[in-house]
Amino acid sequence: MLRFLLHSFTGCSRIRILLKSLNRSTRRSTADQGVRPTAYLPFVLLLVSFLSLFAGDFPRALKAYPGKTPKIDAVLDPGEWEDATKFEGVSGPGDQKWISTFTPTTDPKDLALKGYVKHDGKRLYFAFDVTDDVLYGINTPRWLPDENPKAHELTQQGFPWFGDEMELLINASNEWTGNEDTRGDGSSWQMVVNLTKSRLGGVGHGGLLEGEPRKNDKAWNTYRKWIETGAMEAAVNVKPGGHGYIIEWAVNFDPCLEVSPGKFYSTAMGDRKMGLNIALGDLDEKERGKGNFGNFHHEDWFAGTPKGRTNVNQWGTLWMMSKKP
C-alpha cells in the first residue's frame, strides 16, 4: 500500500486518491487480516503534515533566509550570494529537472541555470546564472514570431517574454480560487526580465518588463509603477565569453508581497509560505523552435504542468524565513 501511495502522490490535488486508496485498503485489511482501521492513522497524519508544507499543489519548495544586501548590477561578486539558498535547473536529477513546455532541454550546455534566493528584511532577492549557447538578438537576428508581428512593442499588445528571459511568479497571499492565474497585484503577480528589452531601457537594453495578465489595465499599470518607482528592480548582463547571462532581481516587501489586503510581509510575522514559480525561456534560431508556439526552443518551469504552469494552484512554495538558519 505504501508503495502505491508514494507512486500516486504528485501534489496536494492527489489527496482524494490517497484517501480512497486508504479506505479500500483498510476495509480489506479489516476483513482479511483483522487489522484495525486506525492502524494507518499515523501515516495519514504524517502525510497531511507533509502536504501542509506546500503553498501550491506542486511539491517543490525554496527557503529565503535573511542575508546581506546584494548590489543589483548583474555581477555575482565573490561572497555576495554565499548566504543565499542555492538551486539548479533545468535538466538533471531530482529538483534539477524542471518542467518543459516546448522542446525538452537535455543538454546543460544548451540551457542551464544556477539560482540564489534570500532577503534582507525589506526586499526579496533572486540571482540567476544562466548558461545559454545561443543568445537571441545578440547571436541571432531579432526575428519575430508569426503569431505576433508586434512582439517587441513595449505595449499591452507586445510579448514581454519573447526573447531569452526569466519570469518570476509569486502568490504572497497563498490563496487562490480554482485554476486562476495571477491577479496582477501585490497578492499574486508574474513579472519578466528579458535579456534584450526592458521598460526602462527600451528595445536593445535588457531588464524588467510587465508580465501577465498584461492586457488587464489595472495589472499593467501596477507592474509599470513598480518598475518606474523601483519597488521592483533588476539588472541583466551577458556573461564574459557570451555563453549566457546573469540576472539580479530585487522585490520590495511593500508593495509587492501583500499577504492580506493592505498588509505586507515582514519578518515579525515569522516564517511564512507563499506560492512560487519560475520560468526560463530560450529563443534560438527560428528553425530550432519549429512546431512550437512562437518558435520558442525551450521554456522550462520550476513547478506545474506544461499547460497549467501559470495556474496559481500548480506552483511550488517559497518559504520566507524570519531567522538565519
C-alpha positions as CSV (number, residue, x, y, z in Angstrom):
1,M,0.0,0.0,0.0
2,L,2.8,2.4,0.9
3,R,4.4,1.9,-2.5
4,F,1.1,2.7,-4.2
5,L,0.6,5.9,-2.2
6,L,4.1,7.2,-2.9
7,H,3.7,6.4,-6.6
8,S,0.3,8.2,-6.7
9,F,1.4,11.3,-4.8
10,T,2.5,14.2,-7.1
11,G,0.8,17.1,-5.2
12,C,-2.0,18.2,-2.9
13,S,-4.6,17.6,-5.6
14,R,-4.0,13.8,-5.2
15,I,-5.2,13.7,-1.6
16,R,-8.6,12.3,-2.7
17,I,-6.9,9.5,-4.5
18,L,-4.8,8.7,-1.4
19,L,-7.8,8.7,0.9
20,K,-9.8,6.5,-1.3
21,S,-7.0,4.0,-1.6
22,L,-6.5,4.1,2.2
23,N,-10.3,3.4,2.7
24,R,-10.2,0.4,0.3
25,S,-7.0,-1.0,1.8
26,T,-8.3,-0.5,5.3
27,R,-11.5,-2.4,4.6
28,R,-9.6,-5.3,3.0
29,S,-7.2,-5.4,5.9
30,T,-10.0,-5.4,8.4
31,A,-11.8,-8.2,6.7
32,D,-8.9,-10.4,5.7
33,Q,-6.3,-9.8,8.4
34,G,-8.1,-8.4,11.4
35,V,-6.1,-5.1,11.1
36,R,-7.9,-2.2,12.8
37,P,-8.6,0.9,10.5
38,T,-6.8,3.1,13.0
39,A,-3.5,1.3,12.1
40,Y,-2.9,3.7,9.3
41,L,-3.7,6.9,11.3
42,P,-0.1,7.8,12.0
43,F,0.7,7.6,8.3
44,V,-2.3,9.8,7.4
45,L,-1.3,12.4,9.9
46,L,2.3,12.4,8.6
47,L,1.0,12.8,5.0
48,V,-1.2,15.7,6.0
49,S,1.7,17.4,7.8
50,F,3.8,16.9,4.7
51,L,1.2,18.4,2.3
52,S,0.9,21.5,4.5
53,L,4.4,22.4,3.7
54,F,3.4,23.5,0.1
55,A,1.7,26.6,-0.9
56,G,0.6,25.2,-4.3
57,D,-0.1,21.7,-5.5
58,F,3.5,21.1,-6.8
59,P,5.8,19.5,-4.2
60,R,8.9,21.7,-4.6
61,A,10.0,24.5,-2.3
62,L,12.7,27.0,-1.7
63,K,13.6,28.8,1.5
64,A,14.6,32.5,1.6
65,Y,16.7,33.3,4.7
66,P,17.9,36.7,5.9
67,G,21.2,37.7,4.4
68,K,23.3,40.6,3.5
69,T,22.0,43.1,0.9
70,P,23.4,42.4,-2.6
71,K,24.1,45.1,-5.2
72,I,21.7,44.8,-8.2
73,D,24.2,45.1,-11.0
74,A,24.1,41.7,-12.7
75,V,27.6,40.9,-11.3
76,L,28.0,38.0,-8.9
77,D,30.7,39.4,-6.7
78,P,32.7,37.0,-4.5
79,G,30.8,36.1,-1.4
80,E,27.8,38.2,-2.4
81,W,25.4,35.3,-2.5
82,E,27.2,33.0,-0.2
83,D,24.4,33.3,2.4
84,A,21.6,32.5,-0.1
85,T,19.7,29.3,-0.7
86,K,21.1,27.8,-3.9
87,F,19.1,25.8,-6.5
88,E,19.8,24.5,-10.0
89,G,17.9,23.6,-13.3
90,V,16.7,22.9,-15.8
91,S,17.8,19.3,-16.7
92,G,19.3,16.8,-14.4
93,P,18.4,14.6,-11.5
94,G,15.8,15.4,-8.8
95,D,15.0,19.0,-8.3
96,Q,17.3,20.0,-11.1
97,K,14.7,18.6,-13.6
98,W,12.2,21.3,-14.5
99,I,9.0,21.1,-16.5
100,S,9.3,21.7,-20.2
101,T,6.6,23.5,-22.2
102,F,8.2,23.2,-25.6
103,T,11.3,21.2,-26.8
104,P,12.7,19.4,-23.7
105,T,16.1,20.6,-22.5
106,T,18.5,17.7,-22.3
107,D,22.0,19.3,-22.7
108,P,23.2,21.7,-19.9
109,K,25.5,23.4,-22.4
110,D,22.4,24.3,-24.3
111,L,20.5,25.7,-21.4
112,A,21.0,25.6,-17.6
113,L,20.9,27.8,-14.6
114,K,22.2,28.2,-11.1
115,G,19.9,30.2,-8.8
116,Y,20.1,32.0,-5.5
117,V,17.4,33.4,-3.2
118,K,17.5,35.4,0.1
119,H,16.1,38.5,1.7
120,D,17.4,41.4,3.9
121,G,14.2,42.1,5.9
122,K,12.9,44.7,3.4
123,R,13.5,43.2,0.0
124,L,13.4,39.7,-1.5
125,Y,16.4,38.9,-3.8
126,F,16.9,36.4,-6.6
127,A,20.0,35.9,-8.7
128,F,20.2,33.7,-11.9
129,D,23.4,32.5,-13.5
130,V,22.1,31.2,-16.9
131,T,24.1,29.1,-19.4
132,D,22.7,29.6,-22.9
133,D,24.6,28.5,-26.1
134,V,22.8,31.0,-28.4
135,L,21.6,34.4,-27.3
136,Y,18.6,35.7,-29.2
137,G,19.0,39.2,-30.7
138,I,22.8,39.0,-30.0
139,N,24.0,35.9,-31.7
140,T,20.9,35.8,-34.0
141,P,18.8,38.4,-35.8
142,R,15.8,39.8,-33.9
143,W,13.3,37.7,-35.8
144,L,9.6,38.0,-35.0
145,P,7.1,35.2,-34.3
146,D,4.4,34.5,-36.9
147,E,1.8,34.8,-34.1
148,N,2.5,38.5,-33.3
149,P,4.4,41.0,-35.5
150,K,4.2,43.4,-32.6
151,A,6.0,41.1,-30.2
152,H,8.7,43.7,-29.5
153,E,6.4,46.6,-28.8
154,L,6.5,47.7,-25.2
155,T,2.8,47.9,-25.1
156,Q,0.0,45.6,-23.9
157,Q,0.0,44.1,-27.4
158,G,3.6,43.1,-27.2
159,F,5.1,39.8,-25.9
160,P,7.3,40.8,-22.9
161,W,8.5,37.2,-22.6
162,F,9.6,36.9,-26.2
163,G,13.3,36.5,-26.1
164,D,15.8,34.9,-23.7
165,E,14.2,35.6,-20.4
166,M,13.4,34.7,-16.8
167,E,9.9,35.0,-15.2
168,L,9.2,35.2,-11.5
169,L,5.7,34.4,-10.2
170,I,4.8,34.9,-6.6
171,N,1.5,34.3,-4.7
172,A,2.2,36.2,-1.5
173,S,-1.3,35.7,-0.2
174,N,-1.1,31.9,-0.6
175,E,-4.7,32.0,-1.7
176,W,-6.5,31.1,-4.9
177,T,-9.8,30.1,-6.4
178,G,-9.9,27.2,-8.8
179,N,-7.5,27.4,-11.8
180,E,-7.0,31.1,-11.6
181,D,-3.8,32.8,-12.9
182,T,-2.2,35.8,-11.2
183,R,-4.3,38.7,-10.1
184,G,-1.7,41.3,-11.2
185,D,-1.3,43.0,-7.8
186,G,0.7,42.6,-4.6
187,S,-1.2,39.4,-3.7
188,S,-0.1,37.5,-6.8
189,W,1.9,38.5,-9.8
190,Q,4.0,37.5,-12.8
191,M,6.9,39.6,-14.0
192,V,9.6,39.3,-16.7
193,V,13.3,40.1,-17.1
194,N,14.2,40.0,-20.8
195,L,17.8,39.9,-22.0
196,T,17.3,42.4,-24.8
197,K,14.4,44.7,-24.0
198,S,13.0,46.4,-20.9
199,R,10.6,49.1,-19.7
200,L,13.3,51.5,-18.6
201,G,15.9,50.9,-21.3
202,G,13.7,50.1,-24.3
203,V,14.4,47.6,-27.1
204,G,18.0,46.6,-27.1
205,H,18.6,47.0,-23.3
206,G,17.7,44.2,-21.0
207,G,15.7,44.5,-17.8
208,L,12.2,44.3,-16.3
209,L,9.0,44.2,-18.2
210,E,5.3,44.0,-17.3
211,G,4.2,40.4,-17.2
212,E,0.8,38.7,-17.1
213,P,-2.0,39.5,-17.2
214,R,-0.6,42.2,-19.4
215,K,-3.9,43.0,-21.1
216,N,-5.6,43.8,-17.7
217,D,-5.3,47.5,-17.4
218,K,-5.1,47.5,-13.6
219,A,-2.3,44.9,-13.6
220,W,-0.4,46.6,-16.4
221,N,-0.4,49.9,-14.6
222,T,0.6,48.3,-11.3
223,Y,3.5,46.5,-12.8
224,R,4.7,49.6,-14.7
225,K,4.5,51.6,-11.4
226,W,6.6,49.0,-9.6
227,I,9.3,49.2,-12.3
228,E,9.3,53.0,-12.6
229,T,9.4,53.6,-8.8
230,G,12.0,50.9,-8.1
231,A,9.6,48.8,-6.0
232,M,10.9,46.1,-8.2
233,E,14.4,46.3,-9.6
234,A,16.5,44.1,-11.9
235,A,19.8,44.1,-13.9
236,V,20.9,41.7,-16.6
237,N,24.3,41.3,-18.3
238,V,25.8,38.9,-20.9
239,K,28.5,36.7,-19.2
240,P,32.1,37.1,-20.3
241,G,32.5,34.8,-23.3
242,G,28.9,35.3,-24.3
243,H,27.5,31.8,-23.4
244,G,24.8,33.0,-21.1
245,Y,23.9,35.9,-18.8
246,I,23.5,37.0,-15.2
247,I,20.3,38.4,-13.6
248,E,20.0,40.0,-10.2
249,W,16.4,40.8,-9.1
250,A,15.0,42.7,-6.1
251,V,11.4,42.7,-4.9
252,N,10.2,45.1,-2.2
253,F,8.1,43.5,0.5
254,D,5.9,46.6,0.3
255,P,4.1,46.8,-2.1
256,C,5.0,43.5,-3.9
257,L,4.4,40.9,-1.1
258,E,0.9,41.6,0.1
259,V,-0.1,38.7,2.4
260,S,-3.6,40.1,3.0
261,P,-5.4,43.3,1.9
262,G,-3.1,46.3,2.8
263,K,-0.8,44.1,4.8
264,F,2.7,43.2,3.6
265,Y,5.2,40.6,4.7
266,S,7.6,41.4,7.5
267,T,9.9,39.1,9.5
268,A,7.7,40.0,12.5
269,M,5.2,37.5,11.1
270,G,7.6,34.7,11.5
271,D,8.2,32.0,8.8
272,R,5.6,32.3,6.1
273,K,4.9,30.3,2.9
274,M,4.0,31.8,-0.4
275,G,3.3,30.3,-3.9
276,L,6.3,30.4,-6.3
277,N,7.0,29.6,-9.9
278,I,10.0,30.5,-12.0
279,A,10.4,30.2,-15.8
280,L,13.5,30.2,-18.0
281,G,12.7,31.0,-21.7
282,D,15.1,30.4,-24.6
283,L,14.8,31.6,-28.1
284,D,17.5,30.4,-30.6
285,E,17.4,30.4,-34.4
286,K,13.8,30.4,-35.6
287,E,14.1,27.0,-37.2
288,R,15.2,25.4,-33.9
289,G,11.7,26.1,-32.5
290,K,9.8,24.7,-35.4
291,G,6.4,23.4,-34.3
292,N,6.4,25.3,-31.0
293,F,4.3,28.4,-30.3
294,G,6.3,31.5,-31.4
295,N,9.1,29.1,-32.5
296,F,10.3,29.1,-28.9
297,H,13.1,26.5,-28.5
298,H,12.9,25.9,-24.7
299,E,10.7,27.1,-21.9
300,D,11.3,25.4,-18.6
301,W,9.4,25.8,-15.3
302,F,10.2,25.3,-11.6
303,A,6.7,23.9,-11.0
304,G,3.4,22.9,-12.6
305,T,2.4,21.1,-15.8
306,P,3.2,22.2,-19.4
307,K,-0.3,23.6,-19.9
308,G,-1.1,24.8,-16.3
309,R,2.2,26.3,-15.1
310,T,0.7,29.8,-14.7
311,N,-2.3,28.5,-12.6
312,V,-1.5,29.5,-9.1
313,N,-2.7,26.2,-7.7
314,Q,0.1,24.4,-9.6
315,W,3.0,26.4,-8.2
316,G,5.6,25.3,-5.7
317,T,6.4,27.1,-2.4
318,L,8.6,30.0,-1.3
319,W,9.2,30.0,2.4
320,M,10.1,33.4,3.8
321,M,12.2,32.6,6.8
322,S,12.4,35.1,9.6
323,K,15.7,34.0,11.1
324,K,19.0,32.8,9.7
325,P,19.5,29.0,9.5
